[in-house]
């Protein structure tokens, strides 16, 4: 599975800037991605029986099984 954030880029951003700035400023430079909270998705698809709701529940279930297998 690919990382959503490349560890090497995050480490480089922290190490490179740590010498010159405060930690809070350094953390603002760490690469990040937007993500949909799992609980929000679960809530929105709970009573949705349209195709999109069934598909989202299937994806959530597959993701949960994958997490348990780790």
Buried (B, 14 or more C-beta within 10 A) or exposed (E): EEEEEEEEEBEBBBEEBEEEEEEEEBBEBBEEEEEEEEEEBEEEBEEEEEEEBEEBBEEBEEEEEEEEEE
